[in-house]
Each structure stands twice: as structure tokens, then as C-alpha cells.
């Protein structure tokens, strides 16, 4: 995506060649309104079936990210019409279409800001950050999770907050790839610091699906990407000081984030290789996928050792045979990270082909800011300290 974005800036292209790709870049780099318009223009003219399907899938993702759920369901329906019956992506697309169709009566999420208030994130029992929220006048502490496509509640937490739920015949994939059945809830007003967010959609899943057995930790709630993006810019310091700034508050620069469907993916570099890492603050450990292997130096490849590793998340835990590297150096927007004991997983988690790994909170321990206006992840410090009570690779539901 970063290379495509740069290529489209070069001379020698014409509109008919670039309309689809320009629309993709607009949508994925946070300019959904103009990207949606260009995708509609592209689809209005005859297009090959494979590109028409991809255009409708991109359109559905962009519409869902801005809360136009009924329109997103219609676009996915058109994409499914062009999808072979036995296509590997068909079941997940059908599930997404059904989920978004069930939300067609829900207004897009909105946000307004009051006076600034002190705000603090706290380390939780699975080695990530909890943040304070309020719904219906009741306080909660939920996980700050850029890896969650939707904000999520356990059934008991939804009941405690007095949120009614609606039935669906849909599921959410946990990090163990188990399909967890979901219901939906909508909060009229969620307060997070000085932000008041309305029409917040929650997945509601059984408590047992959010219980991390090896850590004996019950997850109550997860604050996902739709709410975090609505804040504009949000930062957490190494000590947990949390700041929301609608103007971003950072220096101008090129984006190093894009959306792959609803997932934020960050640009990273290793040994001269450009890499794309899934940004997941719901994961306590950074891990890399098989595609990363080609970026390793010969010396690093010789240092790889095999071991058994347990991964926990929604739906239980699994044990994997992984390769580990004593130290992995990554460069992210001018900052250099030396990350210890990094696992190279035997396969990519999830279906998106643009990921070379997961950038977890261990890489952000020195403090970070997420600026969704500029589509940038910025690191405030290179000092890295392990978070407490961490089980390797605790990932939460997507």
C-alpha cells in the first residue's frame, strides 16, 4: 500500500488506469469520503468481474468504517454476487454482510468534546492497557485495543450497563480463529475523557469467550478502533498518562498507517526492507509472520531457535511451535526499536495478505501517539520495558 501510494504520484498514468487504485488509496489512508465517490464512479462504468468484486469489497469496508452500515451491507451483497460459491473469503464476507445488515437502522457514530479532564491508562493482568470509560452513568475499565474491529463487551458487562442486545446469526473470529457467536448492543453515549461518543456499536459475546485462562483474567470490555479513531489523536505515555487531541498535535509528515479492511497497519523497516505490521495494542507481544523471513539477515536466520509457545485470546488458548529471535530491530517513523525474544509464527493470523507481523504493546512501551487525521503512529521514546504479568502473545477478539 505504501509503495502503491507513492507510485500513483509518479507521472505517466491516466485516469482510466488509476481511478480504482486511487480510490483504494484514498479509502485506506483515511479519506473515505472521496474514495467512496471514486469507487462509485469506477463501478458506474463496465469493469472486469474480479475488479468489480474488489471495488465493492473496498467500498463496503470504507462505508462500514464511517458507520454507513446498511450501505456497506449492500456493497458486500454485490461483491458476493460476483464471488464464486466455493471462494475462501465467501463465508467471512457473508458473515460481515449479515452483521452490517442488522445495523442498518443505527446512525453513524458521532463525537463531541467537552473540557479536558485528567485521564490515566493502567496496566492490566494480560500486559496491555486498560482505560476508564463511562456508559449510562456507570464507570468501567476496558482494554485500549487497536486490534479490535468493533468495541466489545462481555455479556455480564452489557447487562451491568443496562444495554439491550439484539440477536444475530453472526460470529467474530478470536485470535485462536475460533468463531464466537455475537449479539449486538448500541450505546447512545459513551464518555472517554473529554470525548462524548454517540451511537457506539458493541459486539456482545459470552463471558467465557473473553476469559484468558492461563492468566485467570476476565475481560469486561474492549474499546475498539471505531471509538479510538473518532478521538482524532490519542496518546499514552510510558507511565500511562493519556491525552486526547483533536488536532493531532504533531509535526506534518507522510502517513505510516493505513486500513486493511478495519485493521490499522503500520509501516516498519528492517535491514532495508519495507514491512507492514498489524498495529495491535490488544497484543502484549510483537510477533512476525513467515513473510518476514526474507527480511532477516543471514546472521539472524542462524540465531533462530524453535520452542513451544502458548497464545491466548477469545475462544481459549492454542499451543504453537514457533521460531524465536533474541533481538529484532525495527524502525518506525524515525524511531529504532530493539525488541527482545520475538516469535516468528508458522502462519499468518487472519486472511489479509498485507501483514508481515503484529506490532504489540511491547513495541509501544516507551509511549506512543495515534494520529488518525494524519494517519500516523509516533513513538515518544525508545526506552522499552516489559509490561507485568505478560503471557506471550495474548491477542483479543477481532
C-alpha positions as CSV (number, residue, x, y, z in Angstrom):
1,X,0.0,0.0,0.0
2,X,2.8,2.5,0.8
3,X,4.6,1.7,-2.5
4,X,1.3,1.9,-4.4
5,X,0.6,5.3,-2.8
6,X,4.0,6.6,-4.0
7,X,3.7,5.0,-7.4
8,X,0.4,6.9,-8.1
9,X,2.3,10.2,-7.6
10,X,4.6,9.5,-10.5
11,X,3.9,10.9,-14.0
12,X,2.7,8.8,-16.9
13,X,-0.6,7.5,-15.6
14,X,-4.0,8.4,-16.9
15,X,-7.3,8.5,-15.1
16,X,-8.8,5.3,-16.5
17,X,-5.7,3.3,-15.3
18,X,-5.6,4.9,-11.8
19,X,-9.2,5.5,-10.8
20,X,-9.7,2.2,-8.9
21,X,-6.2,2.3,-7.3
22,X,-6.6,6.0,-6.4
23,X,-9.9,5.2,-4.7
24,X,-8.3,2.3,-2.8
25,X,-5.5,4.6,-1.5
26,X,-8.0,7.3,-0.5
27,X,-10.1,4.9,1.4
28,X,-7.3,3.1,3.1
29,X,-5.4,6.2,4.1
30,X,-8.4,7.7,5.9
31,X,-10.1,9.7,3.2
32,X,-13.1,7.5,2.8
33,X,-15.5,10.2,1.5
34,X,-13.5,11.0,-1.6
35,X,-12.6,7.3,-2.0
36,X,-16.2,6.2,-1.9
37,X,-17.1,8.7,-4.6
38,X,-14.3,7.5,-6.8
39,X,-15.3,3.9,-6.3
40,X,-18.9,4.7,-7.3
41,X,-17.6,6.4,-10.4
42,X,-15.4,3.3,-11.2
43,X,-18.3,0.9,-10.7
44,X,-20.7,3.0,-12.9
45,X,-18.6,2.1,-15.9
46,X,-18.2,-1.6,-17.1
47,X,-15.3,-3.3,-15.2
48,X,-14.0,-6.8,-15.2
49,X,-15.7,-9.1,-12.7
50,X,-12.7,-9.5,-10.5
51,X,-12.1,-5.7,-10.2
52,X,-15.8,-5.1,-9.8
53,X,-15.8,-7.5,-6.9
54,X,-12.7,-5.9,-5.3
55,X,-14.2,-2.5,-5.7
56,X,-17.4,-3.5,-4.0
57,X,-15.4,-5.1,-1.1
58,X,-13.3,-1.9,-0.7
59,X,-16.5,0.2,-0.9
60,X,-18.1,-2.0,1.9
61,X,-15.0,-1.6,4.1
62,X,-14.9,2.1,3.7
63,X,-18.7,2.5,4.3
64,X,-18.5,0.4,7.4
65,X,-15.6,2.4,8.8
66,X,-17.7,5.6,8.6
67,X,-20.8,4.0,10.1
68,X,-22.9,3.6,6.9
69,X,-23.8,0.0,7.8
70,X,-26.8,-0.5,5.5
71,X,-24.8,0.8,2.5
72,X,-21.9,-1.4,3.5
73,X,-24.2,-4.5,3.6
74,X,-25.5,-3.6,0.1
75,X,-21.9,-3.3,-1.3
76,X,-21.0,-6.6,0.2
77,X,-24.1,-8.2,-1.3
78,X,-23.0,-7.0,-4.7
79,X,-19.5,-8.4,-4.1
80,X,-20.9,-11.7,-3.0
81,X,-23.0,-11.8,-6.3
82,X,-19.6,-11.8,-8.1
83,X,-17.9,-14.3,-5.7
84,X,-17.6,-18.0,-6.7
85,X,-19.6,-20.3,-4.3
86,X,-16.5,-22.1,-3.0
87,X,-14.3,-19.0,-2.7
88,X,-12.2,-19.0,0.6
89,X,-13.4,-15.5,1.6
90,X,-17.1,-16.1,0.9
91,X,-18.1,-17.3,4.4
92,X,-16.5,-14.3,6.2
93,X,-18.0,-11.8,3.7
94,X,-21.4,-13.4,4.2
95,X,-21.0,-13.1,8.0
96,X,-19.9,-9.4,7.7
97,X,-22.8,-8.6,5.4
98,X,-25.3,-10.1,7.8
99,X,-23.8,-8.2,10.8
100,X,-23.9,-4.9,8.9
101,X,-27.4,-5.6,7.7
102,X,-28.5,-6.0,11.3
103,X,-27.1,-2.5,12.0
104,X,-28.8,-0.7,9.1
105,X,-31.1,1.3,11.4
106,X,-28.2,2.6,13.5
107,X,-27.0,6.1,12.8
108,X,-23.3,6.7,12.1
109,X,-21.2,7.3,15.2
110,X,-20.6,11.0,16.2
111,X,-18.3,12.6,18.7
112,X,-18.1,15.9,20.5
113,X,-15.6,17.2,23.0
114,X,-16.0,18.9,26.4
115,X,-13.4,20.5,28.7
116,X,-10.2,18.5,29.1
117,X,-10.1,16.1,32.1
118,X,-7.2,14.2,33.6
119,X,-7.1,10.7,32.2
120,X,-4.9,7.7,33.0
121,X,-4.4,4.3,31.5
122,X,-3.4,1.4,33.8
123,X,-1.6,-1.9,33.2
124,X,-3.9,-4.8,33.3
125,X,-3.5,-8.5,34.1
126,X,-2.7,-9.5,30.5
127,X,0.1,-7.0,29.9
128,X,-1.8,-4.3,27.9
129,X,-3.6,-1.0,28.8
130,X,-7.0,-0.5,30.5
131,X,-8.7,2.9,30.1
132,X,-11.6,4.5,32.1
133,X,-14.9,4.9,30.3
134,X,-18.5,5.6,31.3
135,X,-21.8,4.4,29.8
136,X,-25.2,5.2,31.2
137,X,-23.5,6.9,34.2
138,X,-21.7,3.7,35.1
139,X,-17.9,3.5,35.1
140,X,-15.8,0.8,33.6
141,X,-12.2,-0.1,32.8
142,X,-11.8,-1.5,29.3
143,X,-8.8,-2.6,27.1
144,X,-7.5,0.0,24.7
145,X,-7.3,-2.2,21.6
146,X,-6.4,-1.0,18.1
147,X,-6.7,-4.7,17.1
148,X,-10.5,-4.8,17.7
149,X,-12.5,-4.0,14.6
150,X,-15.5,-3.3,16.9
151,X,-15.8,-2.3,20.6
152,X,-16.7,-5.4,22.5
153,X,-18.5,-6.3,25.8
154,X,-18.9,-9.4,27.8
155,X,-22.5,-10.4,28.3
156,X,-22.3,-9.6,32.0
157,X,-20.8,-6.1,31.4
158,X,-23.5,-5.3,28.8
159,X,-26.1,-6.3,31.4
160,X,-24.4,-4.3,34.2
161,X,-24.5,-1.2,31.9
162,X,-28.2,-1.7,31.1
163,X,-27.6,-2.1,27.4
164,X,-30.2,-4.0,25.5
165,X,-28.9,-6.5,22.9
166,X,-30.1,-7.7,19.5
167,X,-29.8,-11.2,18.3
168,X,-27.7,-12.0,15.2
169,X,-26.7,-15.2,13.4
170,X,-23.1,-13.9,13.1
171,X,-19.8,-14.6,14.7
172,X,-16.4,-13.0,15.5
173,X,-13.1,-14.6,14.9
174,X,-10.9,-14.7,18.0
175,X,-7.1,-14.8,17.9
176,X,-7.3,-18.6,18.1
177,X,-9.5,-18.4,15.0
178,X,-12.4,-19.9,16.9
179,X,-15.8,-18.5,15.8
180,X,-17.5,-16.8,18.7
181,X,-21.3,-16.2,18.4
182,X,-22.2,-12.5,18.9
183,X,-25.1,-10.3,19.8
184,X,-25.0,-6.5,19.3
185,X,-25.6,-3.5,21.5
186,X,-25.6,0.2,20.8
187,X,-24.8,2.9,23.5
188,X,-26.3,6.3,22.9
189,X,-23.4,8.0,24.8
190,X,-20.0,6.7,25.8
191,X,-17.7,9.1,27.7
192,X,-14.0,8.7,27.4
193,X,-12.1,11.6,29.0
194,X,-13.4,14.8,27.4
195,X,-15.0,12.8,24.4
196,X,-18.7,12.0,24.2
197,X,-19.2,9.4,21.5
198,X,-22.8,8.6,20.4
199,X,-24.2,5.5,18.6
200,X,-21.3,3.3,19.7
201,X,-21.8,-0.3,18.4
202,X,-20.6,-3.2,20.6
203,X,-20.2,-6.8,19.9
204,X,-21.6,-8.7,22.9
205,X,-20.1,-12.2,23.4
206,X,-20.2,-14.8,26.2
207,X,-18.1,-14.1,29.3
208,X,-16.3,-17.4,28.8
209,X,-15.1,-16.3,25.4
210,X,-13.4,-13.3,27.0
211,X,-11.8,-15.3,29.8
212,X,-8.0,-15.7,29.4
213,X,-7.5,-19.0,31.3
214,X,-3.7,-19.1,31.7
215,X,-3.8,-15.5,33.3
216,X,-7.0,-16.1,35.1
217,X,-8.2,-12.8,33.7
218,X,-11.8,-11.9,32.7
219,X,-12.1,-9.2,30.1
220,X,-15.1,-7.0,30.7
221,X,-14.9,-4.6,27.8
222,X,-12.7,-3.6,24.8
223,X,-12.5,-0.1,23.3
224,X,-12.0,-0.7,19.6
225,X,-10.9,1.1,16.5
226,X,-14.2,3.0,15.7
227,X,-14.1,4.8,19.0
228,X,-10.4,5.4,19.0
229,X,-10.4,6.8,15.5
230,X,-13.3,9.2,16.5
231,X,-11.0,10.8,19.0
232,X,-8.8,12.2,16.3
233,X,-5.5,11.7,18.1
234,X,-4.8,9.8,21.3
235,X,-1.6,9.3,23.1
236,X,-0.4,7.1,26.1
237,X,2.9,7.9,27.8
238,X,5.2,5.3,29.2
239,X,3.6,5.9,32.7
240,X,0.1,5.8,31.4
241,X,-0.8,9.5,31.1
242,X,-3.5,9.6,28.4
243,X,-4.1,12.6,26.1
244,X,-6.8,13.2,23.5
245,X,-6.1,16.0,21.0
246,X,-8.5,16.5,18.0
247,X,-5.8,18.4,16.1
248,X,-3.2,15.7,16.3
249,X,-0.6,17.9,17.9
250,X,2.3,16.5,15.9
251,X,4.6,17.7,13.1
252,X,3.4,17.2,9.5
253,X,4.7,14.1,7.7
254,X,3.8,11.2,5.4
255,X,1.3,8.7,6.7
256,X,2.7,5.5,8.1
257,X,-0.7,3.9,8.8
258,X,-3.4,2.5,6.5
259,X,-6.5,0.5,7.0
260,X,-6.7,-3.1,5.8
261,X,-10.5,-3.6,6.0
262,X,-10.9,-2.3,9.6
263,X,-7.4,-3.1,10.8
264,X,-4.7,-0.4,11.2
265,X,-1.4,-1.5,9.5
266,X,1.8,0.4,10.2
267,X,4.9,0.9,8.1
268,X,8.1,-0.5,9.6
269,X,11.6,-1.2,8.2
270,X,14.2,-3.9,9.0
271,X,17.6,-4.2,7.3
272,X,16.5,-2.1,4.4
273,X,13.2,-3.9,3.9
274,X,9.8,-2.1,4.0
275,X,7.3,-4.1,6.1
276,X,3.7,-3.8,7.0
277,X,2.7,-4.7,10.6
278,X,-0.7,-5.0,12.1
279,X,-0.9,-2.5,14.9
280,X,-2.5,-4.3,17.8
281,X,-2.5,-2.8,21.3
282,X,-4.6,-5.8,22.4
283,X,-1.5,-8.0,21.9
284,X,1.2,-7.9,24.6
285,X,3.9,-9.2,22.4
286,X,5.2,-8.3,18.9
287,X,5.4,-11.3,16.6
288,X,6.3,-11.7,12.9
289,X,4.9,-13.9,10.1
290,X,6.6,-16.2,7.6
291,X,6.8,-13.3,5.0
292,X,9.2,-11.5,7.4
293,X,11.7,-14.3,7.0
294,X,13.1,-12.8,3.7
295,X,13.9,-9.6,5.6
296,X,16.1,-11.3,8.2
297,X,19.9,-11.1,7.8
298,X,21.8,-14.3,7.4
299,X,23.1,-13.9,11.0
300,X,19.6,-13.5,12.3
301,X,18.4,-16.6,10.5
302,X,21.3,-18.6,12.2
303,X,20.1,-17.3,15.6
304,X,16.5,-18.7,15.2
305,X,15.5,-21.3,17.7
306,X,12.4,-23.4,18.0
307,X,10.1,-23.5,21.0
308,X,6.6,-24.2,22.1
309,X,4.5,-21.0,22.7
310,X,1.0,-20.5,24.1
311,X,-1.3,-17.9,22.5
312,X,-4.4,-16.8,24.3
313,X,-7.4,-14.8,23.3
314,X,-11.2,-15.0,22.7
315,X,-12.1,-18.7,22.4
316,X,-9.3,-20.1,24.5
317,X,-5.6,-20.8,24.0
318,X,-3.6,-22.7,21.5
319,X,0.0,-24.0,21.6
320,X,2.2,-23.3,18.6
321,X,5.7,-24.4,17.5
322,X,7.5,-21.1,16.7
323,X,11.0,-19.9,15.9
324,X,12.4,-17.2,18.2
325,X,14.9,-14.4,17.6
326,X,16.9,-13.0,20.6
327,X,16.5,-9.4,19.4
328,X,14.7,-7.8,16.4
329,X,15.4,-4.3,15.3
330,X,12.6,-2.3,13.7
331,X,12.5,1.3,12.6
332,X,9.1,3.1,12.9
333,X,8.8,6.7,11.7
334,X,12.4,7.5,12.6
335,X,12.5,5.6,15.9
336,X,14.6,2.5,16.3
337,X,13.2,-0.4,18.4
338,X,15.3,-3.3,19.7
339,X,12.7,-5.9,20.6
340,X,13.8,-8.9,22.7
341,X,12.6,-12.5,22.2
342,X,10.5,-12.1,19.1
343,X,8.5,-15.1,17.8
344,X,8.3,-16.0,14.1
345,X,4.9,-17.6,13.8
346,X,4.4,-20.6,11.5
347,X,1.5,-18.9,9.6
348,X,-0.2,-15.5,9.2
349,X,-3.1,-14.9,11.6
350,X,-6.1,-13.6,9.6
351,X,-6.6,-13.5,5.9
352,X,-5.2,-10.2,5.0
353,X,-2.1,-10.5,2.7
354,X,-0.6,-7.1,3.6
355,X,0.7,-8.1,7.0
356,X,4.2,-9.1,7.9
357,X,3.5,-9.4,11.6
358,X,1.9,-7.9,14.7
359,X,3.2,-4.8,16.4
360,X,2.2,-5.2,20.0
361,X,2.3,-3.1,23.1
362,X,5.9,-4.2,23.9
363,X,7.0,-2.0,21.0
364,X,5.0,0.9,22.4
365,X,6.1,0.7,26.0
366,X,8.1,4.0,25.8
367,X,5.0,5.9,24.9
368,X,3.1,6.4,21.7
369,X,0.5,8.6,19.9
370,X,-2.0,7.6,17.3
371,X,-3.0,10.4,14.9
372,X,-5.8,9.3,12.7
373,X,-6.0,12.7,11.0
374,X,-2.5,12.3,9.6
375,X,-2.7,8.5,9.7
376,X,0.5,8.3,11.8
377,X,1.8,6.2,14.6
378,X,4.5,8.2,16.5
379,X,6.8,6.7,19.2
380,X,7.7,9.0,22.0
381,X,10.7,7.1,23.3
382,X,13.0,4.2,22.5
383,X,13.2,3.0,26.1
384,X,11.5,-0.4,26.3
385,X,10.4,-2.1,29.5
386,X,8.3,-5.3,29.7
387,X,4.8,-4.9,31.0
388,X,3.9,-7.0,34.0
389,X,2.3,-10.4,34.1
390,X,2.6,-10.9,30.3
391,X,1.8,-14.2,28.7
392,X,3.4,-14.4,25.2
393,X,1.0,-13.3,22.5
394,X,-2.2,-12.6,24.3
395,X,-4.5,-11.4,21.5
396,X,-8.1,-10.3,21.8
397,X,-11.1,-10.7,19.5
398,X,-11.3,-9.0,16.1
